[in-house]
Amino acid sequence: MLRSFVVLTSVCAAYAAVLPRDALNGVHLAVDPKCGVAGGRFGDVNIGLKSLTSYEHIVAFGDSWTDGGAHGGEPLPPPILTPPNPRAGGRASNGPVWVERLASAAGATLLDFAEIGAVTDKNIWPKTLLPTTSSGANDFVGQAHNYINQRNGFDPETTLYTIFLGVGDFDLSQQTGTDNLYTVAGAIVYTILELTSYPTYAKNIIVVDNYGRGIYETPSGDAFKEGIYAGLNTLHTRYGTNVGFVDLKTLWDGVLGSSPGYEAFGYTSKGACLPSSTSTSGACANPESTFYWLPGIPSTATHGLIADYVEKVLTTC
């Protein structure tokens, strides 16, 4: 009987996770994007990207914040929790991740290459510090090459590419004491340039960043953002690529700080629902309104806010 209850609860939670935002739990955006300008200091920006519904395919690259449980562009597993495993269908969350919600809002087919533990370019970091991933492509470079080698032949005009990395790179930079995040930014821009070339000819690129997660803000971290921002502007002015940059610092500062504070977003807690990343043991009573699911990793409610914020950047910046 207990097992049946757990399974039923998990299925219901998975179903609720894909309902429209207004049908959920009242968690909502309470901040607006801070729009920047092309060629200026980094900020939220949209240079030529169309509305979400213009895209038939969304191709995602990233780490645990974007990993949908499958890493080669195949259909994603259902986002169902099976306690004590804390990963809903292999995700580092209790439900769909942000790019799944973005694809749902667009009515687009999602190809997700992101993987838990990924960095931008594994050759930048000591191998002993890098986690082993199931696909072996534990960096953006490998993920992009895997996608390019598939030669899917998607229409460049109706395909949107999302890139969300840098959290792991920043952590390794802090751990090793190396100030090379500008090099990491260069690796992101160069790999994007590969995507815009033969045979993919990517035309629509959006980069999401949250290196400091509302806790850290360093000169090297900001140089990382500046490098990506400048690179995207060059891609647009020189090659005509439609680009966007989303800085989640505004969202994280809004929740973790006092202006407006987590309660203004409808959260009951700005902490983590689970005390560890290995088990659902000790879970909180209200995961649907808790900011983090695992320590430092967003809950599916927060993933919904990320998707909402990205979409708002596209429509207002």
C-alpha positions, 0 to 999 in steps of 0.5 A: 500500500505504501509503495502504491502511494509513493508511485501515485504521488510521484506520477501526480507530481510529474503531471503537475510539473508540466501544467501551465505556470498559473496552475501550479503553486503561486511561485512567480516572477517578482523581478524584471530583466535588466536590459543591456545594449549591444556592444555595452556592458553585459546585461539581458539582451536580445539582438534579432531573436524572434518570439519562442513560438517561431522555433520548431527545434530547441537544442540545449547544451549545459550541465546539471541545470539543463540536464533532462536525463538523456544526453544525445538529443533523444526523447527525455525520460518522464520526470518522475521521482522514485524515492530514495533517488532524488533525481526525477528521471535522471534530472538533478531536480524534482521535475522538468528543468528550465529548457523543457519548460521553454520548449513546451512554451514554444511548442518546439521539439527539444534535443538536450545534450546537457549533462550533470558535471559538465564544464565548458572545455575539459582541457582547461582543468586538471583531469583529476577534478572532473567528474566522469559522465555517462556519455564521456562528453563532460564539456560543452565542446564535446556536446556540441561536436556530438550534435554537429556529427549527427547532421540533423539538417534542421532549418537554421531559421527555426532552430534555437540553441541554448547554452548554459554553462559556467557554474562548474567552471567558476567552482573549479576556478575557486577551487584551484585558485586559477584566474582563467575564466576569460579563457573559458568565455573564449572557449564558449564563443569559439564553440558557438562559432563552430555551431554557426559553421558547416554543416549546422549553420546555427542562426539563433543562439541564446546564452544563459549565465548564473556563475555566482548564483547570488552568492559570489561576484568576482572580477574574474567572473564578471570578465567571464560574462563580459567575454561572452557578451562581447563575443555574441555581439561580434557574432551578430555584427560580423556574421549576422547571427541572432543572439541573446544573453540572459543574466540570472543574477537579477533573479537570484539576487531578488530571491536570496537578498532582501529586495524583494526577497523570496516571499515576494516570489511565492516561495516558502523557503530560499533554502534546499528541500533535501539535505543531501544530493544522494537521497530524498531522506529528510525532504521538506514538506513543501518542495513545490515552493522551495527555491532549491531541490538539492543543495545549490540546485534549483527545484522544478518550480525555480526551473519554471521561473528561469524559463519565464525569465528567459522568455521575458528577456526575449519579449522585452529586451 
